[in-house]
Amino acid sequence: MTPFDTFHSACPHDCPSTCALEVERISPTQIGRIHGAKANSYTAGVICAKVARYAERQHHPDRLRQPLRRVGDKGVGRAGFEPISWSAALDEIARQFERAEQRFGAEAVFPYYYAGTMGLVQRDGIWRLTHEKKYSRMKSTICVTLADAGWQAGVGVMRGVDTREMAESDLIVVWGGNPVATQVNVMTHIARARKARGAKLVVVDPYRTGTAEAADLHLMLRPGSDAALAVAVMHVLFKEGLADRAYLARHTDVPEELERHVAGRSPEWAEEITGIPAATIRDFARLYGATKKSFIRVGYGFSRTRNGAVSLHAVSCLPSVTGAWAERGGGAHYSNRTIYHLDNSLIQGLDLLDPSVRELDQSRLGAILTGDRRDLGDGPPVTAMLVQSTNPMNVCPNSALVKKGFERDDLFVAVHEQFMTETAAMADIVLPATTFLEHDDIYRASGHTHLQVTRRIVEPLGEARPNHFVVTELAKRLGCRHRGFSLSEWEIIDETLRISDHVDAQTMYDNRWQDCALDFETTHFLNGFGHADGRFRFKPDWRAIGPDVEGLPALPDYVALIDRPTAEYPLRLVTAPARQFLNSTFTMTPTSRQREARPTVLIHPTDAARLGVADGVEVEIGNRLGSIRVHARLFDGLLPGTVVIESLWGNADFPGGLGVNALVSDEPGKPDGGAVFHDTAVWLRPHAAGAAA
């Protein structure tokens, strides 16, 4: 056995778990396996397989090792680039940014990032540059905007019940998520409740996921119909005396009005919308209403449909109807982002924020880069970009339009990346980036309560440099004066913790994490919900959350603000996460690729027979935006009329060279935007040249 030392760290990837890690270090440049930290009460020694084998990614032969300048055509890949020094690369980026600013104004420059790392210093430091230079600001909408709006509408603050309390629950409802694939720690705490208490697990999901397979009851519904199910459950709770009227009177806004409203929303009504038999809806409602220690783990699936905010709000009403919030092991959890009370002003340069600088919707990048005035307003075109910690050519909606935008000859793009992604291949300058094991950072979690500080474990590969280095060096060349650009990552972490009334960085690192859990009364909202009156809102003020409120209901209800099926587009497509991938982060690692095999569409046998599709054949799927090709797999774990493509495979991995996000609209969800990856009506037919494989 190869000897190794063990170092602690935290998983940086786009997942609510932010797992506490123990990393085997074989040498200053090599790691072995990664394990979950057993001493962490949330991670509890368990992490997903893709991170456990992170050495495949860390030591992948295709990692970028030196800065590159494009000398060939866009999109070619490595063959289109030649090496360049860091100094020359940064000088060229600064020169191009200054050129764009001189020609069109500062808003012509668009720094663009997301959650390739969730570390606050490495991810968010790009904001200091944006704010000081008054570059176009990015409105973050690609992940949680719709779900955030729904939770905020009712609860009023971005926190919930401690997820470790699931182990003390008698009923756990996983709604809109697949933690077996995307947040495995949730399953650890569910397993504890099932073993110790005989707890029941109910999963609400449009198809039979790994989590649904483990459930006592799977409520398989049509995509986007969640609110109808939730409202019908409330109908039963009120009608059959399962509502906690004392709790409702004390802690909610309009319980009598809600009761009158849901009286007309029976399970039979919901069956027509959801596809779930009315008897099954009643059985679930009775189970939920009779189980005070009922815990709803709200997932991010709500953030993928046009009516997702309305749907999540409806689901969040349930524990207020039954009074489950008042019970240990009861209530609901969506995100704990606000419990850490971190002052991010130094990291993000918030003292320089100018609200008058335009804000561009991250999810509408294709429209932005192709000059859509609905996005650009009266401002200039975007002619220069810095892209960090994201791969928009692959992950953005309407990806064919995104590609068209990146193909512009007058657009300068610098990409800071670990691999030659599809976005990097379109860049003029590519800079090699460190992994989380090669730099310092600080992490908060949305799925639990621990704040974690991490340090570099191995040396950076080749000439790879952290995001902080790139932003700082560009700032110097561009004449920026914010003091954050003169500090190291560690100094920023330490000062951020101190001004936020936490322990210093070294102490937190030595302690491995700080548990920021709040007391029972606060997490269960016994002291009041987040609104000024302290009450849960069945009747939300949607306009306070976002400007696009047309069609949003006054009380929880189903609204068909979705891409509805038609005769021309009869199927509803869900683009769910694949178990072995995480967005596009692990699509290059050999084990993940081997286990996922190839892009596949799951189709019900009834639909397949009607369309003349056999198992394994290549099919075409299309809509108004275009069409893609993919292999079919017959699967009875979804309702007829629903198809699922688990992804995110790269565009080149699909038979026609165009990936699933080419079909996904960049139309914003209501009320404040948000990408709608699970909300697409399509046609499907056998590919003329397709053959079984």
SEVEXVEX-871892 format. One record per residue (C-alpha): residue in three letters; chain; y, z, x. Coordinates in steps of 0.2 Angstrom, whole numbers. Layout:
BEGIN
  residuo  cadena     c2     c3     c1
      ALA       A      Y      Z      X
...
This chain:
BEGIN
  residuo  cadena     c2     c3     c1
      MET       A      0      0      0
      THR       A     17     -5      7
      PRO       A     28     11     10
      PHE       A     44     13      1
      ASP       A     58     24     -3
      THR       A     64     27    -21
      PHE       A     82     26    -26
      HIS       A     90     28    -44
      SER       A    100     15    -53
      ALA       A    104      9    -70
      CYS       A     99     -7    -79
      PRO       A    115    -18    -80
      HIS       A    109    -31    -92
      ASP       A    115    -35   -110
      CYS       A    105    -22   -119
      PRO       A    110     -6   -128
      SER       A     97      4   -118
      THR       A    106      4   -101
      CYS       A     90     11    -94
      ALA       A     90     24    -81
      LEU       A     79     17    -66
      GLU       A     69     21    -51
      VAL       A     69      7    -38
      GLU       A     56      5    -25
      ARG       A     65      0     -9
      ILE       A     53     -7      4
      SER       A     67    -11     17
      PRO       A     86    -12     17
      THR       A     84    -30     10
      GLN       A     68    -29     -1
      ILE       A     63    -20    -16
      GLY       A     46    -17    -24
      ARG       A     43    -12    -43
      ILE       A     56     -4    -54
      HIS       A     52     10    -65
      GLY       A     60     19    -79
      ALA       A     67     36    -75
      LYS       A     55     49    -82
      ALA       A     68     63    -81
      ASN       A     80     54    -92
      SER       A     77     60   -110
      TYR       A     81     43   -117
      THR       A     73     31   -105
      ALA       A     58     43   -103
      GLY       A     50     33    -90
      VAL       A     48     17   -100
      ILE       A     57      0    -96
      CYS       A     54    -18   -101
      ALA       A     42    -28    -91
      LYS       A     55    -41    -86
      VAL       A     65    -28    -77
      ALA       A     50    -19    -70
      ARG       A     46    -35    -61
      TYR       A     64    -38    -56
      ALA       A     59    -41    -38
      GLU       A     55    -59    -45
      ARG       A     73    -61    -49
      GLN       A     80    -52    -34
      HIS       A     71    -61    -21
      HIS       A     70    -78    -30
      PRO       A     71    -92    -18
      ASP       A     84   -101    -29
      ARG       A     97    -87    -27
      LEU       A    114    -93    -21
      ARG       A    117    -88     -3
      GLN       A    134    -96      1
      PRO       A    149   -103     -7
      LEU       A    148   -121    -12
      ARG       A    160   -135    -16
      ARG       A    156   -150    -27
      VAL       A    155   -167    -19
      GLY       A    144   -176    -32
      ASP       A    144   -178    -50
      LYS       A    145   -164    -62
      GLY       A    129   -157    -69
      VAL       A    118   -163    -54
      GLY       A    114   -146    -47
      ARG       A    113   -141    -29
      ALA       A    112   -159    -23
      GLY       A    130   -161    -29
      PHE       A    137   -148    -18
      GLU       A    140   -144      0
      PRO       A    143   -127      9
      ILE       A    161   -120     11
      SER       A    167   -104     18
      TRP       A    173    -90      7
      SER       A    190    -91     14
      ALA       A    192   -110     10
      ALA       A    183   -107     -7
      LEU       A    195    -93    -13
      ASP       A    210   -103     -6
      GLU       A    205   -118    -16
      ILE       A    203   -108    -32
      ALA       A    220   -100    -30
      ARG       A    228   -116    -26
      GLN       A    221   -124    -42
      PHE       A    226   -109    -53
      GLU       A    244   -110    -46
      ARG       A    244   -129    -49
      ALA       A    238   -126    -67
      GLU       A    252   -113    -70
      GLN       A    266   -124    -62
      ARG       A    261   -139    -73
      PHE       A    257   -131    -90
      GLY       A    261   -112    -88
      ALA       A    250    -97    -85
      GLU       A    240    -99   -101
      ALA       A    232   -115    -95
      VAL       A    221   -103    -84
      PHE       A    207    -95    -94
      PRO       A    196    -82    -85
      TYR       A    180    -81    -95
      TYR       A    166    -68    -93
      TYR       A    153    -58   -102
      ALA       A    138    -46   -100
      GLY       A    128    -53    -86
      THR       A    132    -36    -80
      MET       A    137    -22    -91
      GLY       A    144    -12    -77
      LEU       A    162     -8    -81
      VAL       A    170    -11    -64
      GLN       A    161    -27    -60
      ARG       A    162    -34    -78
      ASP       A    179    -29    -83
      GLY       A    189    -30    -67
      ILE       A    193    -48    -72
      TRP       A    205    -42    -85
      ARG       A    217    -35    -71
      LEU       A    219    -52    -65
      THR       A    221    -59    -83
      HIS       A    234    -46    -88
      GLU       A    245    -47    -72
      LYS       A    245    -66    -71
      LYS       A    247    -68    -90
      TYR       A    233    -80    -91
      SER       A    225    -84   -108
      ARG       A    216    -68   -114
      MET       A    198    -70   -120
      LYS       A    193    -63   -137
      SER       A    175    -56   -136
      THR       A    165    -62   -151
      ILE       A    149    -69   -145
      CYS       A    138    -53   -147
      VAL       A    144    -38   -158
      THR       A    160    -43   -167
      LEU       A    152    -45   -185
      ALA       A    141    -30   -184
      ASP       A    155    -20   -177
      ALA       A    165    -25   -192
      GLY       A    152    -19   -204
      TRP       A    149     -2   -196
      GLN       A    168      1   -194
      ALA       A    170     -4   -213
      GLY       A    160     11   -219
      VAL       A    158     24   -205
      GLY       A    175     21   -197
      VAL       A    171     25   -179
      MET       A    159     17   -166
      ARG       A    146     31   -165
      GLY       A    131     37   -174
      VAL       A    116     49   -174
      ASP       A    108     52   -157
      THR       A     94     40   -156
      ARG       A     83     53   -148
      GLU       A     82     61   -165
      MET       A     71     47   -171
      ALA       A     57     58   -164
      GLU       A     61     71   -177
      SER       A     61     58   -192
      ASP       A     49     56   -205
      LEU       A     54     38   -209
      ILE       A     62     26   -197
      VAL       A     69      9   -203
      VAL       A     72     -4   -190
      TRP       A     83    -16   -198
      GLY       A     90    -32   -190
      GLY       A     81    -29   -173
      ASN       A     65    -31   -163
      PRO       A     65    -17   -150
      VAL       A     47    -21   -144
      ALA       A     56    -36   -136
      THR       A     74    -31   -134
      GLN       A     75    -12   -133
      VAL       A     58     -5   -129
      ASN       A     64     14   -128
      VAL       A     67     14   -146
      MET       A     48     12   -148
      THR       A     45     27   -137
      HIS       A     54     39   -149
      ILE       A     47     30   -164
      ALA       A     29     33   -157
      ARG       A     33     52   -154
      ALA       A     38     54   -172
      ARG       A     23     45   -178
      LYS       A     11     55   -167
      ALA       A     19     72   -170
      ARG       A     25     70   -189
      GLY       A     15     56   -196
      ALA       A     32     47   -198
      LYS       A     32     30   -206
      LEU       A     40     14   -198
      VAL       A     48      1   -209
      VAL       A     54    -15   -201
      VAL       A     66    -27   -210
      ASP       A     66    -44   -202
      PRO       A     65    -62   -207
      TYR       A     49    -65   -197
      ARG       A     34    -55   -190
      THR       A     40    -49   -173
      GLY       A     31    -38   -161
      THR       A     40    -23   -170
      ALA       A     35    -29   -187
      GLU       A     17    -30   -182
      ALA       A     18    -11   -177
      ALA       A     26     -6   -194
      ASP       A     18      2   -209
      LEU       A     28     -9   -219
      HIS       A     37    -26   -215
      LEU       A     50    -32   -227
      MET       A     50    -50   -223
      LEU       A     66    -57   -231
      ARG       A     76    -73   -230
      PRO       A     89    -74   -216
      GLY       A    106    -67   -222
      SER       A    100    -59   -237
      ASP       A    100    -41   -231
      ALA       A    114    -35   -242
      ALA       A    104    -40   -257
      LEU       A     90    -29   -252
      ALA       A    101    -14   -248
      VAL       A    111    -15   -264
      ALA       A     94    -16   -274
      VAL       A     88     -1   -265
      MET       A    104      8   -270
      HIS       A    101      3   -288
      VAL       A     84     12   -288
      LEU       A     91     27   -279
      PHE       A    104     30   -292
      LYS       A     93     25   -307
      GLU       A     78     36   -302
      GLY       A     88     51   -297
      LEU       A     86     49   -279
      ALA       A    104     49   -274
      ASP       A    112     65   -268
      ARG       A    126     68   -279
      ALA       A    133     83   -271
      TYR       A    134     74   -254
      LEU       A    141     59   -262
      ALA       A    155     69   -270
      ARG       A    159     79   -254
      HIS       A    158     65   -241
      THR       A    161     48   -249
      ASP       A    175     38   -257
      VAL       A    170     30   -274
      PRO       A    152     35   -278
      GLU       A    154     33   -297
      GLU       A    161     16   -295
      LEU       A    147     11   -283
      GLU       A    134     18   -296
      ARG       A    142      7   -309
      HIS       A    142     -8   -298
      VAL       A    124     -7   -292
      ALA       A    118     -4   -310
      GLY       A    118    -23   -311
      ARG       A    109    -26   -295
      SER       A     90    -24   -299
      PRO       A     75    -27   -288
      GLU       A     72    -42   -298
      TRP       A     89    -49   -294
      ALA       A     86    -46   -276
      GLU       A     69    -54   -276
      GLU       A     77    -70   -280
      ILE       A     89    -69   -265
      THR       A     78    -61   -252
      GLY       A     60    -67   -256
      ILE       A     54    -49   -256
      PRO       A     44    -45   -272
      ALA       A     53    -33   -284
      ALA       A     39    -21   -283
      THR       A     40    -20   -264
      ILE       A     58    -17   -265
      ARG       A     56     -2   -277
      ASP       A     42      5   -267
      PHE       A     53      5   -251
      ALA       A     68     12   -261
      ARG       A     57     27   -267
      LEU       A     50     30   -250
      TYR       A     67     30   -243
      GLY       A     75     41   -256
      ALA       A     61     53   -256
      THR       A     62     55   -237
      LYS       A     77     65   -232
      LYS       A     73     64   -213
      SER       A     75     45   -214
      PHE       A     83     36   -199
      ILE       A     90     18   -199
      ARG       A     91     10   -182
      VAL       A    103     -4   -185
      GLY       A    101    -19   -174
      TYR       A    111    -33   -168
      GLY       A    103    -46   -179
      PHE       A    118    -43   -192
      SER       A    130    -50   -179
      ARG       A    122    -67   -180
      THR       A    126    -73   -198
      ARG       A    142    -77   -207
      ASN       A    140    -63   -219
      GLY       A    134    -51   -206
      ALA       A    148    -38   -208
      VAL       A    145    -37   -226
      SER       A    127    -35   -224
      LEU       A    128    -21   -211
      HIS       A    141    -12   -222
      ALA       A    128    -12   -236
      VAL       A    114     -5   -225
      SER       A    125      8   -218
      CYS       A    129     14   -236
      LEU       A    111     20   -238
      PRO       A    111     37   -229
      SER       A    127     41   -238
      VAL       A    119     38   -255
      THR       A    104     49   -251
      GLY       A    113     62   -240
      ALA       A    101     58   -225
      TRP       A    116     60   -213
      ALA       A    115     79   -216
      GLU       A     97     80   -210
      ARG       A     92     82   -192
      GLY       A     82     66   -189
      GLY       A     91     58   -203
      GLY       A    106     46   -204
      ALA       A    108     30   -194
      HIS       A    113     23   -177
      TYR       A    121      7   -172
      SER       A    132     10   -156
      ASN       A    138     25   -147
      ARG       A    152     15   -137
      THR       A    166     27   -141
      ILE       A    158     44   -136
      TYR       A    162     43   -117
      HIS       A    181     44   -118
      LEU       A    183     33   -103
      ASP       A    201     28    -98
      ASN       A    199     10    -93
      SER       A    217      7    -89
      LEU       A    214      6    -70
      ILE       A    199     -5    -71
      GLN       A    207    -17    -84
      GLY       A    225    -16    -79
      LEU       A    229    -11    -97
      ASP       A    247     -6    -91
      LEU       A    250    -24    -89
      LEU       A    243    -30   -106
      ASP       A    255    -42   -115
      PRO       A    250    -44   -133
      SER       A    260    -60   -134
      VAL       A    249    -69   -122
      ARG       A    238    -80   -132
      GLU       A    220    -75   -136
      LEU       A    206    -88   -136
      ASP       A    189    -86   -145
      GLN       A    175    -84   -133
      SER       A    163    -92   -145
      ARG       A    173   -107   -148
      LEU       A    174   -113   -130
      GLY       A    169   -131   -134
      ALA       A    183   -132   -146
      ILE       A    195   -124   -134
      LEU       A    190   -136   -119
      THR       A    191   -151   -130
      GLY       A    209   -147   -136
      ASP       A    207   -141   -154
      ARG       A    224   -135   -159
      ARG       A    216   -123   -171
      ASP       A    212   -113   -155
      LEU       A    225   -118   -143
      GLY       A    239   -116   -155
      ASP       A    256   -122   -148
      GLY       A    250   -117   -131
      PRO       A    244   -128   -116
      PRO       A    227   -135   -113
      VAL       A    215   -125   -103
      THR       A    215   -134    -86
      ALA       A    207   -120    -75
      MET       A    194   -107    -77
      LEU       A    185    -93    -67
      VAL       A    168    -89    -75
      GLN       A    159    -73    -71
      SER       A    143    -65    -78
      THR       A    140    -78    -91
      ASN       A    132    -95    -93
      PRO       A    142   -103   -107
      MET       A    134   -121   -105
      ASN       A    118   -112   -111
      VAL       A    123    -97   -122
      CYS       A    138   -103   -132
      PRO       A    137   -111   -149
      ASN       A    139   -129   -152
      SER       A    133   -132   -134
      ALA       A    135   -151   -134
      LEU       A    154   -149   -137
      VAL       A    154   -136   -123
      LYS       A    146   -148   -112
      LYS       A    159   -162   -117
      GLY       A    173   -149   -113
      PHE       A    166   -145    -95
      GLU       A    164   -164    -92
      ARG       A    183   -166    -92
      ASP       A    189   -173    -75
      ASP       A    206   -163    -77
      LEU       A    197   -146    -79
      PHE       A    195   -136    -63
      VAL       A    181   -123    -64
      ALA       A    175   -109    -52
      VAL       A    159   -101    -56
      HIS       A    153    -84    -48
      GLU       A    134    -84    -51
      GLN       A    118    -78    -44
      PHE       A    109    -95    -48
      MET       A    114   -113    -50
      THR       A    115   -111    -69
      GLU       A    119   -126    -80
      THR       A    137   -119    -80
      ALA       A    138   -118    -61
      ALA       A    131   -136    -60
      MET       A    147   -141    -69
      ALA       A    159   -131    -57
      ASP       A    170   -137    -43
      ILE       A    168   -121    -33
      VAL       A    152   -110    -35
      LEU       A    152    -93    -27
      PRO       A    137    -83    -24
      ALA       A    136    -66    -33
      THR       A    127    -50    -30
      THR       A    115    -42    -41
      PHE       A    116    -24    -48
      LEU       A    106    -18    -33
      GLU       A    119    -25    -21
      HIS       A    135    -16    -27
      ASP       A    142      0    -35
      ASP       A    146      2    -53
      ILE       A    147     13    -68
      TYR       A    138     11    -84
      ARG       A    140     17   -102
      ALA       A    126     14   -115
      SER       A    128     10   -134
      GLY       A    110     14   -138
      HIS       A    110     32   -131
      THR       A    122     45   -123
      HIS       A    121     44   -104
      LEU       A    135     39    -92
      GLN       A    128     33    -76
      VAL       A    136     29    -59
      THR       A    126     18    -47
      ARG       A    127     13    -28
      ARG       A    121     -2    -19
      ILE       A    103      0    -14
      VAL       A     99    -16     -4
      GLU       A    111    -27      6
      PRO       A    118    -42     -2
      LEU       A    108    -58      0
      GLY       A    117    -70     12
      GLU       A    135    -71      8
      ALA       A    134    -65    -10
      ARG       A    149    -54    -15
      PRO       A    153    -43    -30
      ASN       A    164    -48    -45
      HIS       A    176    -35    -39
      PHE       A    178    -44    -22
      VAL       A    181    -61    -30
      VAL       A    195    -54    -42
      THR       A    203    -44    -28
      GLU       A    204    -58    -16
      LEU       A    211    -70    -28
      ALA       A    224    -57    -34
      LYS       A    230    -56    -16
      ARG       A    231    -75    -14
      LEU       A    240    -76    -31
      GLY       A    253    -62    -27
      CYS       A    247    -49    -38
      ARG       A    253    -31    -35
      HIS       A    242    -20    -47
      ARG       A    236     -5    -37
      GLY       A    218     -8    -43
      PHE       A    217    -23    -32
      SER       A    219    -12    -17
      LEU       A    205      0    -21
      SER       A    186     -2    -18
      GLU       A    174     -1    -32
      TRP       A    169     17    -28
      GLU       A    188     22    -28
      ILE       A    190     14    -45
      ILE       A    175     23    -52
      ASP       A    180     40    -45
      GLU       A    198     39    -52
      THR       A    192     32    -68
      LEU       A    181     47    -70
      ARG       A    194     59    -65
      ILE       A    208     53    -77
      SER       A    195     53    -91
      ASP       A    191     72    -87
      HIS       A    173     69    -81
      VAL       A    166     75    -65
      ASP       A    170     65    -49
      ALA       A    159     49    -45
      GLN       A    149     57    -31
      THR       A    144     72    -42
      MET       A    139     61    -56
      TYR       A    129     50    -44
      ASP       A    121     65    -37
      ASN       A    116     71    -54
      ARG       A    110     54    -58
      TRP       A    118     54    -75
      GLN       A    129     64    -87
      ASP       A    123     66   -105
      CYS       A    139     64   -116
      ALA       A    130     68   -132
      LEU       A    141     76   -146
      ASP       A    136     91   -157
      PHE       A    125     89   -172
      GLU       A    140     91   -185
      THR       A    150     77   -176
      THR       A    136     65   -174
      HIS       A    130     67   -192
      PHE       A    148     66   -198
      LEU       A    147     83   -207
      ASN       A    165     86   -200
      GLY       A    170     69   -208
      PHE       A    168     51   -205
      GLY       A    180     40   -194
      HIS       A    193     36   -208
      ALA       A    209     46   -211
      ASP       A    202     55   -226
      GLY       A    185     59   -217
      ARG       A    175     50   -231
      PHE       A    162     36   -229
      ARG       A    169     21   -237
      PHE       A    159     11   -250
      LYS       A    175      2   -254
      PRO       A    181     -4   -236
      ASP       A    198    -11   -231
      TRP       A    192    -27   -224
      ARG       A    210    -33   -220
      ALA       A    212    -18   -208
      ILE       A    197    -25   -198
      GLY       A    201    -44   -198
      PRO       A    212    -57   -206
      ASP       A    199    -68   -214
      VAL       A    194    -58   -229
      GLU       A    192    -72   -242
      GLY       A    176    -70   -251
      LEU       A    172    -52   -245
      PRO       A    167    -40   -258
      ALA       A    176    -25   -263
      LEU       A    160    -15   -264
      PRO       A    143    -18   -255
      ASP       A    136    -34   -262
      TYR       A    127    -50   -257
      VAL       A    139    -64   -253
      ALA       A    132    -81   -249
      LEU       A    144    -84   -235
      ILE       A    130    -93   -225
      ASP       A    125   -110   -220
      ARG       A    115   -112   -237
      PRO       A    100   -124   -237
      THR       A    102   -140   -246
      ALA       A     91   -155   -250
      GLU       A     97   -163   -234
      TYR       A     95   -147   -224
      PRO       A     82   -137   -232
      LEU       A     76   -125   -219
      ARG       A     85   -110   -212
      LEU       A     84   -108   -193
      VAL       A     84    -91   -184
      THR       A     87    -92   -165
      ALA       A     79    -75   -160
      PRO       A     78    -67   -143
      ALA       A     62    -71   -133
      ARG       A     52    -56   -127
      GLN       A     52    -61   -109
      PHE       A     70    -67   -108
      LEU       A     87    -59   -110
      ASN       A     99    -73   -115
      SER       A     98    -84   -100
      THR       A     95    -70    -87
      PHE       A     77    -71    -84
      THR       A     73    -90    -88
      MET       A     70    -93    -69
      THR       A     58    -80    -65
      PRO       A     40    -87    -64
      THR       A     31    -73    -75
      SER       A     43    -74    -89
      ARG       A     42    -93    -89
      GLN       A     23    -92    -89
      ARG       A     22    -80   -103
      GLU       A     34    -89   -114
      ALA       A     26   -106   -110
      ARG       A     38   -118   -118
      PRO       A     52   -119   -132
      THR       A     43   -118   -148
      VAL       A     48   -118   -167
      LEU       A     38   -106   -178
      ILE       A     35   -115   -195
      HIS       A     26   -109   -210
      PRO       A     10   -119   -214
      THR       A     16   -123   -231
      ASP       A     32   -131   -224
      ALA       A     22   -139   -210
      ALA       A     10   -147   -223
      ARG       A     24   -153   -234
      LEU       A     33   -161   -219
      GLY       A     17   -168   -210
      VAL       A     18   -157   -195
      ALA       A      3   -152   -186
      ASP       A      1   -137   -174
      GLY       A      7   -141   -157
      VAL       A     16   -158   -161
      GLU       A     33   -162   -155
      VAL       A     46   -161   -169
      GLU       A     64   -165   -171
      ILE       A     76   -152   -179
      GLY       A     94   -157   -183
      ASN       A    109   -154   -194
      ARG       A    127   -160   -194
      LEU       A    130   -156   -175
      GLY       A    115   -166   -168
      SER       A     96   -164   -166
      ILE       A     84   -157   -153
      ARG       A     66   -159   -149
      VAL       A     54   -144   -148
      HIS       A     35   -141   -150
      ALA       A     29   -133   -167
      ARG       A     18   -118   -170
      LEU       A     11   -115   -187
      PHE       A     14    -97   -191
      ASP       A     12    -87   -207
      GLY       A     23    -73   -202
      LEU       A     39    -79   -210
      LEU       A     44    -86   -228
      PRO       A     43   -104   -232
      GLY       A     60   -111   -229
      THR       A     63   -101   -213
      VAL       A     60   -107   -195
      VAL       A     62    -98   -179
      ILE       A     65   -103   -161
      GLU       A     63    -89   -149
      SER       A     75    -92   -134
      LEU       A     86    -93   -124
      TRP       A     77   -107   -114
      GLY       A     89   -119   -104
      ASN       A     94   -136   -111
      ALA       A     83   -144    -98
      ASP       A     68   -135   -104
      PHE       A     68   -144   -121
      PRO       A     59   -161   -122
      GLY       A     75   -170   -126
      GLY       A     86   -160   -113
      LEU       A     96   -152   -127
      GLY       A     94   -134   -132
      VAL       A     94   -124   -148
      ASN       A    112   -119   -147
      ALA       A    117   -137   -149
      LEU       A    113   -134   -168
      VAL       A    123   -118   -169
      SER       A    140   -119   -177
      ASP       A    155   -111   -168
      GLU       A    163   -107   -185
      PRO       A    169    -89   -184
      GLY       A    161    -76   -196
      LYS       A    171    -65   -207
      PRO       A    182    -55   -206
      ASP       A    187    -56   -187
      GLY       A    176    -69   -180
      GLY       A    159    -69   -172
      ALA       A    145    -81   -167
      VAL       A    132    -85   -180
      PHE       A    116    -89   -170
      HIS       A    105    -85   -185
      ASP       A    114    -94   -198
      THR       A    109   -113   -197
      ALA       A    103   -125   -211
      VAL       A     92   -139   -203
      TRP       A     80   -153   -207
      LEU       A     64   -154   -197
      ARG       A     52   -169   -195
      PRO       A     38   -175   -183
      HIS       A     45   -183   -168
      ALA       A     40   -202   -168
      ALA       A     33   -201   -151
      GLY       A     27   -183   -152
      ALA       A      9   -179   -149
      ALA       A     -2   -163   -150
      ALA       A     -2   -153   -134
